Amino acid sequence: MNKRRILTIALSASVFANLMLIGYILGRETKTMSPELSMDPSYGFPRLLRALPSERMSELITSIRDQRSNLVDEYREVGRAQTLMFSDFLAEPFDVDDLHKSSALYGESLCTARASADKVFLRIVEQLTHEERKVLLDSARHEWRRVKRESRDRRRSADNDG
């Protein structure tokens, strides 16, 4: 074998190994992000409300339940659109136009549900006093640190297992 061919093979192997390493690292980093996220910003409110006096917490939790009950149909629509998109993704024979349509429907349903969830979130926040908002923000910061710590610990645990 000539020297040029050996260098080409070595370079190709190096590029392939680097791409594999980058893909592995990105996969590990993004894998632990999704469970903590929710499309609905009011989803974690009940946990944060524990920092408020119990009577106020009960009042606000009742309001959250009432407000969020309006989102059920929109979340169902997101699920239906997602199921249709997955079905089109796996369809045989495959039709890319159908996948484009179902993907667009899924995106639209996500946007609609998210906009409604944001409105619920704002209606809940409107009920809070300035002091309660400060307490909730401090509680949220504490919760974010906890989630980040747990995520980091899970990553370490997965690294040690693998």
Steps between C-alpha positions, in 0.01 A plus 500: 500500500624842424538773759220715359244222532604428860459870589157511334383197697640641826333838439166333420519287815584808708209702358263207557619455860461873572148504357407199712640667812317826432173312439543302820567813708206689349272202556602471864456871564157535339361172633461629855344832403160385380338348813521824695342711232130558452310689238276640772672763718235455771576128530755540780307770687350272769848399610613863516190607690613296801706805596179699564271477805276191480167685461637709213660193344164313508322794342754529219517124436121495455533786252779318313289183471206700369715688250694195380185293447438715191826372349406131493344509152794688356749254648293215354519667160879520532504127578276417202715710266815337633352151452403588142850635434660179633259294292594695186867466592473120502243464219570255224488616230660815636353831383714801590213741426284329763786527746539871422129556561487303825819666620350843431180398682709384796691829505180703482338302781812545715497876441128524580536296819806696607324834444205381709734371771674837508163674547422268793840573649441874474150474651652319797784750538247786493353361822830532687614794706843650447630320812355167385668539161833560676450191718411291195800623306729403788324163520541453123871580518539240772304248291708572188820437698353173630398385152839595359677313782284189450558513127874525554488209749304286250756578233784400731319182596441414134868570424607266779258228385611523138 
